[in-house]
Amino acid sequence: IKDKYGSKRRTEITGEELGDYDLEALIAEEPMVVTLSQRGYIKRMPLNTYQAQNRGGRGITGTKADDEDAVEHLFVSSTHSWLLFFTDKGKVLWEKVYNLPMQSRTSKGRALVNLLQLPEGDRISACVAVREFDETRFLIMATKNGLVKKTPLSAYKRPQKGGIIAINLREGDALIEAMLVSPGDNVLLATSGGMAIRFAESDARSMGRNTSGVKGIKLGKGSTVVGMVLADPSMSLLTVCENGFGKRTPVGTGIVEGEEAPPTDAPLPDDDSTGDAVAEVDEPEVEETEADEVDVAEGDSPEIESADESADEATGSTKGYRRQRRGGKGLKDIKATARNGQVVKILSVAEQDDVLMVTAVGKIQRVRAGDISEIGRNTQGVRIIRMDEGDKLVSMARIPNDLVGDTPPTATSKPEA
């Protein structure tokens, strides 16, 4: 048989190198949904996994029903994008989306510590997806103690396996958020004590990586920064407190009718400054009515009215977040009363978005953002989720409206009454 059918090898085996080749060119570029859980498990799924459902359906499950590990970060990105993982200790690590484990909707995911050289004791506090390291864009970071730092995005375009320092944190401080900004954007910070400040990104000068930043907001006694979002005029700011109360307030344009924009040449505080950047306005305290104490039920739209608030509404001063200079105390966002407890999180949401609420004991509730009352600042808000005795609301995550069916897949689509 060998003599009849045999033939010489047509391929040649050599020891020569094949040369450089682009692995990414072999990977199809497609949109992915990436989720990172509170316990540090990450996975990716094709975007059409969520979109393949008819309008009017009941939605689809995103994690195992018996899994108490809740989603903390959720976003859509391309397989070819870089993910920048920022730790609470101020370090940043990189990974390509296509290197993340592709798993089913109901799977747990893979431990992030098995993918990244995450230092022991560090936890991921922010994730940023970057397709290109655009020279015109910046990364802005916020710390627990009220500092903000803006660095050119291009400073992060050379990934290192072990990560690099993104911000030089002072003793007792922690990185709580990072996001991309472009020239002309506004940034909004919120504190655990219920204050918020909105300022132009240009108020924070561009710095190198190994710096601490400058003062973003002047904190009250015992307060910390709990969140930072891009101030998008088309969105609402969702603020939630540890006892399950919260509200939505229109972000607005930042300019209140009849008021002048903050001067661009006013002095700004440096990182060690104790002075205020702008004159601070003591807003009148708003008397809460019984309507403010009620839970949200279907069809309810609590009216929160007082003589002081009526006067404020006439000028629009509590209907949005007017722009100030960074470094001041800011404006009252929500009342952190004994009923509400401390503010734990803010999100920028659209009415059609869903929000995952997570409590300290692992209770998870998914609600439609549009079912949470949209009211002004300086109010107590309404009940969003009913807390069991001893439990506290600790976090929430936004599910963008293009991933949402008409009805969320959990037990209720309305804030709990």
Secondary structure, DSSP 4 states (H G I P E B T S, - for coil): -HHHH-----S-----------GGGGS---EEEEEEETTSEEEEEETHHHH-S-TTS-----S-TT--PPEEEEEEEETT-EEEEEETTSEEEEEEGGGS-B--TTS--EEGGGTS-PPTT--EEEEEEESS--TT-EEEEEETTSEEEEEEGGGG-S--TT-EES--PPTT--EEEEEEE-TT-EEEEEETTSEEEEEEGGGS-B--SS---EE---PPTT--EEEEEE--TTSEEEEEETTSEEEEEE---S--TTSPPPPTTS----TT--S-SSPPP-PPPPPPPGGGGSBP-TT-------HHHHHHHHHTTTSS--B--TTS--EE-B---TTT--EEEEEEE-TT-EEEEEETTS-EEEEEGGGS-B--SSB--EESSPPPTT--EEEEEEE-GGG--SS-SSS-SS---
